Amino acid sequence: MMISPGAYREIHKDDSLEELQKEREELIDFMTRYENHELSEEAYMIHPSPSVMYSCYKEYFRELMKLIEDKLPEGIGSLRIHDRDFMSKETYEKFQKRAKDMGLS
């Protein structure tokens, strides 16, 4: 069962920046594997289906990015979430693609 984006935000609102970053990377990893058709056949035998999970994860990603921005030191703001120093090169590239696909950049 999937939860609402608001419930997801509520669950993660007290997470540290590092915990939010780890969660972000997990969401990006699943969404990238789904988009590239890299999920195992077993993944399609579970409920909710990967397509439902993907839709929910996109909403969770938006909420998560808001939480990350709220946790960043003042003065860094939304520019910092696009900074290569904030994440690995691979994660940065995935993030840039994800943000572009979602109309966030």
Phi, psi and omega per residue, in radians:
M1 nan 2.380 3.112
M2 -1.687 2.744 3.140
I3 -1.928 2.912 3.132
S4 -1.251 2.735 3.069
P5 -0.999 -0.637 3.111
G6 -1.133 -0.725 3.103
A7 -1.152 -0.679 3.096
Y8 -1.054 -0.806 3.125
R9 -1.063 -0.745 -3.137
E10 -1.072 -0.726 3.126
I11 -1.073 -0.667 -3.024
H12 -1.745 0.029 -3.024
K13 -1.078 -0.482 -3.121
D14 -1.756 0.090 3.115
D15 -1.174 2.634 3.057
S16 -1.274 2.897 3.097
L17 -1.029 -0.687 3.130
E18 -1.126 -0.705 3.096
E19 -1.141 -0.696 3.106
L20 -1.148 -0.668 3.101
Q21 -1.103 -0.737 3.120
K22 -1.111 -0.758 3.107
E23 -1.086 -0.745 3.114
R24 -1.021 -0.795 -3.134
E25 -1.112 -0.640 3.104
E26 -1.158 -0.722 3.096
L27 -1.107 -0.812 3.137
I28 -1.063 -0.724 -3.136
D29 -1.049 -0.848 3.139
F30 -1.104 -0.820 -3.084
M31 -1.110 -0.648 3.113
T32 -1.174 -0.784 3.115
R33 -1.103 -0.667 3.104
Y34 -1.114 -0.850 -3.109
E35 -1.096 -0.576 -3.116
N36 -1.603 0.155 3.135
H37 0.969 0.772 -3.105
E38 -1.877 0.162 3.103
L39 -1.383 2.594 3.127
S40 -1.217 2.821 3.089
E41 -1.061 -0.594 3.134
E42 -1.085 -0.536 -3.140
A43 -1.080 -0.471 -3.117
Y44 -1.517 -0.026 3.132
M45 -1.749 0.026 -3.123
I46 -1.798 2.884 3.075
H47 -2.190 2.299 0.070
P48 -1.248 2.767 -3.121
S49 -1.206 2.785 3.084
P50 -0.984 -0.577 3.136
S51 -1.183 -0.648 3.088
V52 -1.203 -0.765 3.109
M53 -1.043 -0.763 3.140
Y54 -1.025 -0.812 3.127
S55 -1.058 -0.782 3.130
C56 -1.165 -0.725 -3.108
Y57 -1.105 -0.584 3.078
K58 -1.084 -0.730 3.106
E59 -1.184 -0.722 3.109
Y60 -1.077 -0.700 -3.138
F61 -1.027 -0.768 3.104
R62 -1.037 -0.796 3.133
E63 -1.133 -0.708 -3.125
L64 -1.114 -0.710 3.138
M65 -1.154 -0.593 3.061
K66 -1.131 -0.741 3.115
L67 -1.114 -0.738 3.130
I68 -1.089 -0.789 -3.141
E69 -1.067 -0.680 3.119
D70 -1.131 -0.513 -3.094
K71 -1.493 -0.265 -3.106
L72 -1.226 2.571 3.108
P73 -1.016 2.559 3.138
E74 -1.014 2.441 -3.135
G75 1.708 -0.338 3.116
I76 -1.541 -0.821 3.053
G77 0.931 -2.714 -3.031
S78 -1.184 -0.368 3.117
L79 -1.089 -0.594 -3.073
R80 -1.157 -0.547 -3.102
I81 -1.243 -0.159 3.078
H82 -1.793 0.030 -3.052
D83 -1.398 2.279 3.127
R84 -1.066 -0.503 -3.119
D85 -1.237 -0.250 -3.074
F86 -1.462 -0.257 -3.077
M87 -2.719 2.894 3.112
S88 -1.119 2.808 -3.131
K89 -1.035 -0.774 -3.137
E90 -1.088 -0.793 3.130
T91 -1.144 -0.698 3.105
Y92 -1.017 -0.805 -3.136
E93 -1.123 -0.730 3.096
K94 -1.102 -0.746 -3.127
F95 -1.095 -0.780 -3.137
Q96 -1.050 -0.762 3.114
K97 -1.109 -0.799 -3.120
R98 -1.078 -0.812 -3.128
A99 -1.091 -0.715 3.123
K100 -1.136 -0.792 3.141
D101 -1.066 -0.537 -3.096
M102 -1.634 0.024 3.125
G103 1.288 0.456 -3.105
L104 -1.707 -0.101 3.135
S105 -2.295 nan nan
